[in-house]
Amino acid sequence: MRSNDDLRYMMREAMRLRDEWAEWITDPDCNTRELKAEAVRNYNALRGVVQTLQWVMEFPGVQDPLY
């Protein structure tokens, strides 16, 4: 089992990457359907990662990530 410090590090990293993908979605260089689709897909996947890590660490108000 991972330590709380490991989980917090992973969550910070996932949040950083999620935010980078969110910026890329609105970037003028992200101008094709394929690039937008990749950015949105990665952004949404990282949202799920963050929610799951928050749920595992029992953050208040975080619902079960499967529902």
N, C-alpha and C positions, 0 to 999 in steps of 0.2 A: 504494500500500500504506500502511496506517495505521502510525503509530509505536507502539512498545511503550507509551509513555505514554498514547496514545489508547486502546489496547486495555485497559490497566489501569483507566483511568477508566470505560470502558464496562462492564467487569466489575464494578467497585464499584457503579455505578449499577444494573446488572441485579440484583446481590445485594441491594441496598437495596429495590428494587421487589419482588423475590421474597419477601423477609421481610415486607414490608407486606401482600402478598396472603396469606401464611401466617397472619398475625395476623387478617386479615379473615375467613378461613375459620372461625375459632373465635369471632368477635365475635357477640354476641347480635343485633346489627342485621342480620346476614347470615342471615336467617331464612326465606328462600324457596328453593325448589329452583333457580330461575333464578339467584339471587344466588350460591348455593353453587357451581353449575356454572360460572359465570363466574370466580369466585375460584379454583377448582381448575384450570380451563383456563389461566388466566393464570399461576398458580403453576408449573404443569408446563412451560409454554412458557419461562418465565424460567429454570427449572432447566436446560433444554436450551441456552439462550443462555449461561449461566455455564459449563456443561461445554464447549461449543464454544470459547468464548474461552480457557478454560484449556488446551484441547487445542492451539489455535493458538499459544499462548505456551509450549507444551511444558512444562507443569507436570508434575512427576513423578507417576506413578501414574494419570494421566487417560487413560482408554481412548478410542478413536475414537468420537465421538458418534453415528455412524451405526449402531453395533452395540450 
